[in-house]
Amino acid sequence: MNKSLMEIICCPVCKGGLELIATEESGEEVLEGTLRCAVCSVDYPISEGIPNLLPQAAGED
């Protein structure tokens, strides 16, 4: 995921801003990490450079 996406993406649940927590990067690309909603505290994983912005079902981890 390119870091420039942070300017346009938001939480699909509440439309709040997302915080990027990168654990592996290559230049401007985030390969592994998490996007965390600052409003509702939902976490979205980034795996192999692809953010998963699908809301998790209740009780699913």
Secondary structure, DSSP 8 states (H G I E B T S, - for coil): -BGGGGGT---TTT---EEEEEEEEETTEEEEEEEEETTT--EEEEETTEE------TT--
